[in-house]
Amino acid sequence: MFISVTRRHSSMIGFAVVLFCVPLSSPAEDLSRGPVEAANDKPPGLEEVMEQLREMKSVMLDLRARVEQLQSATEALRGELKASHVAAAHRDRGGPAMGDEGGPQPVEPAAAPGVASSSSTALTQAAQPPEQLEEDVHLLEAKVNEHYQTKVESASKYRVRLSGIALLNMFSNRGTVDNMDVPGLAISRNAISTNGSFGATVRQTMLGLEVFGPSLAGARTRGAVQMDFFGGIPDQPNGAALGVMRVRTATFEMNWSNTSVIAGLDAPFISPLSPSSIATLAEPAFSYSGNLWTWIPQIRIEHRLPVSDTSSVRLQAGILDPLSGEPPYYGNYRYPHAGEKSGQPAYAARFAWTSRAAGNPLAIGVGGFYSRQNWGMSRDIDSWATTLDWNIPLASTVSLSGEFYRGRAAGGLGGGIGRSVVYSGSLFDPATRVLGLNSVGGWGQLQYRPTQNLEFNGAFGQDNPFAEDLRRFYPSQSYYDAELARNRTSLTNVIYHPKSNLVLSLEYRRLWTYDIDGASRKANHVNLGIGVLF
């Protein structure tokens, strides 16, 4: 606004401002003050008016000086930009560079008083080639847009970031599965089942919020919550296409330079990886096929020890809610399950080594888990698991990742096809025996990523409870199907980002589920995912 003011108009503006600065009373102000107060007011004296005139003269002089400074700076920048264009054109014609002998010499106009630093910065930028100036402008615009996008209004003064994905999955199944949109098991057909199904869902749409809080005891604080719409199906017409919002993860972090404390609902840190898939966001791929994934309330401590410039060691330890995999007994009340009846938390620890290979992150970790379960009437079970995870770059565009576990009564983590124990009869019968179910499983994935926005994945996983445990009380009982003896899943997919906020995915999945009596079932699942990231 100031740049458009010229010297010819400055005196007129000053006169107008002086008129507006003389204190006058409006009729509305007189009525609001009352007749007595208005009568006692005195008009301003000549000395007061002169003082105001002197103040306004000082303000106008300062305004004029600022206008002159801006005009001088503008002329200087204009001249320097013109000189840079001349130099660029001269170089394009094969002439010597600016400042070289025989070449055009740069013009160095004098900077205006009071704007030396900003003018110097602008002149330095103007001396760059036009292409570089344009690139700098685009970079600045990108940074401004990024800063603008992170501005989410919050009731607190701390910065909040919204993220997530609006996701549509269209799918087709051949065979019968336990959950048609995110299948985990192939199941037997009943009298009205067909050999296939088709559908679509938006239940895997995700919402995320992050808040960046204050420093506390020297640590940066951060909170995050993720939600989706996979919490159930509404009991209403066409409710199968709808979804109920649920909490996936919710964590609070305190981060020092080499140490972090994380508390909340999160994936088990002894099993930090999952296969890459847009078709299985609601439950990570290979759930009940060797992937220990169950989100568990926990608190843990992480400490990072640098070994070299490119490698470090990570130590993690914490306590967790001792879940056993049982479904809730009541819909609206939380009754303690076997792990929680023990009266103590679950304990876990992990050791990992991280480095870089072929220009990509490399990590190998080992973990351990222990929990106590009480199935009533002094029937105590020790639940435990050991884990191994890896992410190994084989080349700049190829990587191999996966996990392996061996455990007992690990249904709370997702092992044993979701079961921790099998038993010989009713749990209310004192004569019933309870056996912790041993199991072994894991998964592996090979990823080829030729570009940053395109990846191809192939993976296989298996969960295998021990047959001798399943046959111990044959026919055994459990809170899930006690006949399930093995579950395998393989997948191949392509994930493409045509734009940074768009994602397309096509996935094929094959499921094999085996019973203890040798019966097997197979199913195929094809999934097309279309998502918008925000």
Helices and strands as residue ranges (DSSP letters): G 2-4, H 7-21, H 27-33, H 35-40, H 46-92, H 116-126, H 130-149, E 159-174, E 196-201, E 206-216, E 219-228, G 239-241, E 246-255, E 259-266, E 296-306, E 312-320, H 338-341, E 346-357, E 360-374, E 380-393, E 398-408, G 411-413, G 416-418, E 421-423, E 434-436, E 438-451, E 454-465, H 467-470, E 484-496, E 502-515, E 520-533
